Amino acid sequence: QVQLVESGGGLVQAGGSLRLSCAASGSISSIDVMGWYRQAPGKRRELVATITSGGYTNYADFVKGRFTISRENPKNTVDLQMNTLKPTDTAVYYCAAKPGLVWIYWGHGTQVTVSS
């Protein structure tokens, strides 16, 4: 069982930056894929970025070039550096883990609000 806790959300002006961090209660070294999702009010939860245990990353088109995902297995953390933020990035951001084929571990989320 792995528990995920996000931190780093907040209010920022458009064009600004935030760094989200996800701390896992257990070891993530054996979890193949870690990722970040987000959900805006009235919208479906959407995948933002993923990173494999080998460091391979993948990003949604709407964040490419602006967000960077990273993981430190010894520290059991996964971070999301978000630059050039837009009001459309406003959402609750969730950390998630996929040890197999399904995203089974989820954090409670952290709110990111980008003002125009």
N, C-alpha and C positions, 0 to 999 in steps of 0.2 A: 504494500500500500504506500502510495506517495501522496503527500499533501503539498499543494502549491499555493504560495502566498505572493501576490503582486504588490508592488509599491512603486512610487515615483510619479503617479498621476497628479494632475492639477490643472490650473488655469494658466493659459499662455496666450499671448497675442499672435496673430497670424504672422508667419515668417520666423517664429521662434522655435525653440528646441526643447525637448523633454527626453529623459532617459527612464524607461521603465525597467524594473528588475523583478525577476521571478525567483524566489527561493524555494527549493524543494526540501521536504523534511527527510527524504531518503536519498539514496544515491541515484543519480540520473545517468550514470555512465553506461548502464545496460539498456537504457531507453533509447531506441533508435531515433525517434523523431520527437523534437520539442518544437512548440510553435506558439504564435500569438494570433488570437482572433480578436475581432471587435464587433460590437453591436450598437448601432445608433438607435435612437428612439423611433419606434414604428418600423424598424427595418430588421431583416434577418441577420443572424450572426454570420460574419464573413471572415474567411481566412486572410490574414495579413502577411505572415511570413513563417517559414519553417527552417529548421536546421537539423541535420542528421548528426549522429554520433561521430561521423567522420568529418564533420564541418561543412558539408555541402548545404548551400542555402538556396531558398526559393522565395520569391516575393510576388505578391499580387501586383498587377500592372499599375494600380493606382498609388502605390508607394515606392515603386522602383526608382532608385536614384536619390530617394529622400530618407528611407529607413534602412537601418542595418541591424540584423539579428546576430547575436553571438552567444556562445555558451562556454562555461568553464566547469567541466566535469568535476575537478577536485573540489570546487566550492559549491557544486550543485546549484548553479545559478544559470539563468538564461536572461539576457538583457535585450532590450529593443531601443536603439538610439533613433530618435525621431527628429529630423531636421526639416526646415522649411515647412512648418505645419500650416495647414489650411483649416478654415472653419468646417469643411467637410470631413476632417479627421476627428471631429468631436464624436466621442463614443465611449462606451465602457470597454476596456481592453482586458482580455482574458488570456492567461497563460494556460497552455495545455500540453499534455504528454501522450504520445502514442507508442507504447511498447511493442505493439503488434500491428494489427490492421485497423484498429479502432482508437479514436481519441477517447480514452477512458478516465484520464485524470484532468481535473479542471480546477483553476483557482476561482476565487469569488469575484475577481475583477477589480479594476481601478479606473476611476473616471478621468477622462482627458477632455478638457473643454478648450477650444480654440476660438478666441474672439476676433472679430473682424475689425 
